[in-house]
Amino acid sequence: MSSNFSRVMCFDMEMCCWEDKRQLGEILSIGLVELDLTTGQTHREAHYYVKPVRDRVSPFCEELTGITQRMVERQGRPLQDVITTITKGFGARRPYVAWGDDAAYLARECRKHGFTSPFHLSVDAGLLYRIKKRSSENVGLSQALQRAGAEFEGSAHNALVDAKNLATLIVRAELL
């Protein structure tokens, strides 16, 4: 598949988390939305549950994300299988854009599982936003959307919903 820089993949991930805010755990879900930068329209989208190997979904994480242990046990697949499906369906030679350092986190998790992340072209939209605004203030996706004159649609901490809202922000704030 050839590189196509007129379209980017907006993505988000949800990870195991705990109330005491200790380090984030394994990836639980990945949401993706293809954004056409020329038209500002979104196209294909996908959502995948990932079955963690070491971590369990905590009550705090379940409350925050809506993801249950039962969901990841029944619908989840190993991380490598999910990444292979994403690569086959959406390609790896295109920019993947996330709010924050999700691509770096994904790369670390892939290494832990013994393979390499294919998302070599990745962009931190949060950093782009701060550069564009000439501000070191770290704001969340919802606040950035509001400042761009758009409302956050759906429930936060849902990987697909967050990816869709990121696509909206990229268009409204002209980040790319």
C-alpha positions as CSV (number, residue, x, y, z in Angstrom):
1,M,0.0,0.0,0.0
2,S,1.4,3.4,-0.9
3,S,1.6,6.3,1.4
4,N,-1.3,8.7,1.3
5,F,-0.8,11.8,3.3
6,S,-4.1,13.3,2.4
7,R,-5.7,10.9,4.8
8,V,-4.7,10.2,8.4
9,M,-5.9,7.7,11.0
10,C,-7.1,9.3,14.2
11,F,-6.8,6.8,17.0
12,D,-7.2,6.5,20.7
13,M,-6.6,3.7,23.2
14,E,-8.0,2.8,26.6
15,M,-5.7,1.1,29.1
16,C,-6.1,-0.7,32.4
17,C,-6.1,1.9,35.1
18,W,-6.5,2.1,38.9
19,E,-8.0,4.7,41.2
20,D,-4.7,5.3,43.0
21,K,-3.4,6.6,39.6
22,R,-0.4,4.2,39.5
23,Q,1.1,3.5,36.1
24,L,-1.3,2.7,33.3
25,G,-1.6,-1.0,32.4
26,E,-2.2,-3.0,29.3
27,I,-4.2,-1.8,26.4
28,L,-7.9,-2.7,26.6
29,S,-9.3,-1.1,23.4
30,I,-8.3,0.8,20.3
31,G,-10.6,3.1,18.2
32,L,-9.7,4.4,14.8
33,V,-11.3,6.9,12.4
34,E,-10.0,7.7,8.9
35,L,-10.0,11.5,8.3
36,D,-9.7,13.0,4.8
37,L,-7.7,16.2,5.3
38,T,-8.8,17.6,1.9
39,T,-12.5,17.4,2.6
40,G,-12.6,17.2,6.4
41,Q,-14.8,14.2,6.2
42,T,-14.4,11.0,8.2
43,H,-14.6,7.6,6.5
44,R,-13.9,4.2,7.8
45,E,-13.9,3.6,11.5
46,A,-13.2,0.6,13.7
47,H,-13.1,-0.4,17.3
48,Y,-11.2,-3.4,18.8
49,Y,-11.1,-4.8,22.3
50,V,-7.7,-6.2,23.4
51,K,-7.4,-9.0,25.8
52,P,-4.8,-8.1,28.5
53,V,-2.3,-10.8,29.5
54,R,-1.2,-9.6,32.9
55,D,-3.8,-7.0,34.1
56,R,-7.4,-7.2,35.0
57,V,-10.0,-4.5,34.6
58,S,-10.3,-2.7,37.9
59,P,-13.7,-1.4,39.2
60,F,-12.3,2.1,38.7
61,C,-11.4,1.4,35.1
62,E,-14.8,-0.2,34.5
63,E,-16.5,2.9,35.8
64,L,-14.3,5.3,33.8
65,T,-14.3,3.4,30.5
66,G,-17.4,1.2,30.6
67,I,-15.1,-1.7,29.7
68,T,-15.6,-4.8,31.8
69,Q,-13.4,-7.8,32.4
70,R,-16.1,-10.0,30.8
71,M,-16.1,-7.8,27.6
72,V,-12.3,-8.2,27.1
73,E,-12.4,-11.9,27.9
74,R,-15.3,-12.5,25.4
75,Q,-14.6,-9.9,22.7
76,G,-10.9,-9.1,23.2
77,R,-8.1,-10.5,21.1
78,P,-4.4,-10.5,21.7
79,L,-2.7,-7.2,21.0
80,Q,-0.7,-8.5,18.1
81,D,-3.8,-9.9,16.4
82,V,-5.5,-6.5,16.7
83,I,-2.5,-4.6,15.4
84,T,-2.3,-7.1,12.4
85,T,-6.0,-6.5,11.7
86,I,-5.5,-2.7,11.8
87,T,-2.5,-2.8,9.6
88,K,-4.2,-5.0,7.0
89,G,-7.4,-2.9,7.1
90,F,-6.0,0.6,7.3
91,G,-2.3,0.3,6.4
92,A,0.8,1.2,8.3
93,R,2.4,3.7,5.9
94,R,0.1,6.6,6.7
95,P,0.2,9.0,9.6
96,Y,-1.5,7.9,12.8
97,V,-2.7,10.8,15.0
98,A,-3.5,10.6,18.7
99,W,-4.1,13.1,21.4
100,G,-1.0,12.6,23.6
101,D,1.6,9.9,23.4
102,D,-0.6,6.9,22.5
103,A,1.8,5.9,19.7
104,A,4.8,5.7,22.1
105,Y,2.7,3.8,24.6
106,L,1.6,1.4,21.9
107,A,5.2,0.9,20.8
108,R,6.2,0.0,24.4
109,E,3.3,-2.4,24.8
110,C,4.1,-4.0,21.4
111,R,7.8,-4.5,22.5
112,K,6.6,-6.1,25.8
113,H,4.6,-8.6,23.7
114,G,7.6,-9.3,21.4
115,F,6.7,-7.5,18.2
116,T,7.2,-4.0,16.7
117,S,4.4,-1.4,16.3
118,P,3.8,-0.6,12.7
119,F,2.7,3.0,13.5
120,H,6.0,4.5,12.5
121,L,4.5,7.8,11.3
122,S,2.7,9.1,14.4
123,V,1.7,12.6,15.4
124,D,0.8,13.9,18.9
125,A,-2.2,16.2,18.2
126,G,-2.0,17.6,21.7
127,L,1.5,18.9,21.0
128,L,0.4,20.3,17.7
129,Y,-2.4,22.1,19.5
130,R,0.0,23.6,22.0
131,I,2.4,24.7,19.3
132,K,-0.4,26.3,17.2
133,K,-1.8,28.1,20.3
134,R,1.8,29.1,21.3
135,S,1.0,27.8,24.8
136,S,2.6,25.4,27.1
137,E,-0.8,24.8,28.8
138,N,-1.7,21.2,28.7
139,V,-5.4,20.9,27.9
140,G,-7.5,17.9,27.3
141,L,-9.3,16.9,24.1
142,S,-12.7,18.0,25.4
143,Q,-11.4,21.5,26.4
144,A,-9.5,21.9,23.1
145,L,-12.7,21.1,21.3
146,Q,-14.7,23.6,23.3
147,R,-12.1,26.3,22.6
148,A,-12.4,25.5,18.9
149,G,-16.2,26.0,19.1
150,A,-17.2,22.4,19.0
151,E,-18.8,20.1,21.7
152,F,-17.4,16.8,22.7
153,E,-19.8,14.2,21.4
154,G,-20.4,10.9,23.2
155,S,-18.9,9.4,26.3
156,A,-15.3,10.2,27.1
157,H,-12.9,7.4,27.6
158,N,-14.3,5.3,24.8
159,A,-11.6,4.8,22.3
160,L,-13.8,5.1,19.2
161,V,-15.6,8.2,20.5
162,D,-12.4,9.9,21.4
163,A,-10.9,9.1,18.0
164,K,-14.0,10.7,16.3
165,N,-13.7,13.8,18.5
166,L,-10.1,14.1,17.7
167,A,-11.0,14.1,14.0
168,T,-13.4,16.9,14.6
169,L,-10.8,18.9,16.5
170,I,-8.2,18.4,13.7
171,V,-10.7,19.9,11.2
172,R,-12.1,22.7,13.5
173,A,-8.7,23.9,14.8
174,E,-6.9,23.3,11.5
175,L,-4.2,21.3,13.2
176,L,-3.2,19.4,10.0
